[in-house]
Amino acid sequence: DSGVTQTPKHLITATGQRVTLRCSPRSGDLSVYWYQQSLDQGLQFLIQYYNGEERAKGNILERFSAQQFPDLHSELNLSSLELGDSALYFCASSVSGQGLSSTDTQYFGPGTRLTVL
Amino acid sequence: QKEVEQDPGPLSVPEGAIVSLNCTYSNSAFQYFMWYRQYSRKGPELLMYTYSSGNKEDGRFTAQVDKSSKYISLFIRDSQPSDSATYLCAMRLRGYALNFGKGTSLLVTP
């Protein structure tokens, strides 16, 4: 158990809908990362938050957004869903994420499996 | 071209064999190199972490980084059926998010 929790485990929804995925980082970790894993693209970085502020953006679509709350949990919002958004969505956390330590390891949660029908 | 290339396999070996997994990359600025293991329907878990070039050993696992060739490897000695999983290489710049290979599926047969 990595200490990172994600809810829900599974989500089935229809095209055009909006969903929210939730992540709680490990105790003491200030950085949260979101990744999308699909069969054809592998694990792709979406976005990083550090202590409530957006730190880095990857291949995140404009239909997707995220935020990190004062208690450090994070939510990933996916809207106007398309069939191609079906994937595993992982959250990871690390102590800082600022590159202050060479051992700034990212610990992954169990993921949320999103199915868009 | 993806920044990190990894042969997806699948790779099937008998129990007790030495397994060699590899990745190549194109961005010479990568400084931190990792190997993650992912069991089916689970999140990736960190196996090995190395900084810059060199070797690192942890039990049955050895990670090698050759920055001059932009090539990293993971060796698993005395492989076990419980090692059957997908192995993902990952690398990053200082302070940035991870760039993953697509993963190599490994099956160790008894």
Contacts between the chains, C-beta under 8 A, distances in Angstrom:
chain1	res1	chain2	res2	distance
A	2	B	43	6.6
A	2	B	45	6.8
A	4	B	43	7.6
A	33	B	97	5.6
A	33	B	98	7.7
A	35	B	98	7.9
A	41	B	102	7.9
A	42	B	88	7.8
A	42	B	100	5.7
A	42	B	101	7.0
A	42	B	102	3.8
A	42	B	103	6.3
A	43	B	44	7.3
A	43	B	88	6.6
A	43	B	90	7.9
A	43	B	98	7.7
A	43	B	100	4.1
A	43	B	103	7.8
A	44	B	100	7.7
A	45	B	97	4.1
A	45	B	98	6.4
A	45	B	99	7.3
A	48	B	97	5.4
A	56	B	96	6.2
A	56	B	97	5.7
A	58	B	97	6.1
A	90	B	43	5.7
A	90	B	44	7.4
A	97	B	95	6.9
A	98	B	95	5.2
A	99	B	93	7.7
A	99	B	94	3.7
A	99	B	95	2.6
A	99	B	96	7.3
A	100	B	95	7.7
A	102	B	32	6.7
A	102	B	51	5.1
A	103	B	49	6.9
A	104	B	95	7.9
A	105	B	34	7.9
A	105	B	46	5.8
A	105	B	49	6.4
A	106	B	46	7.6
A	106	B	98	6.2
A	107	B	46	7.1
A	108	B	36	7.7
A	108	B	43	3.8
A	108	B	44	4.8
A	108	B	45	6.9
A	109	B	43	5.4
A	110	B	42	6.2
A	110	B	43	4.9
A	111	B	41	7.9
A	111	B	42	7.6
A	111	B	43	5.3
A	113	B	41	7.7
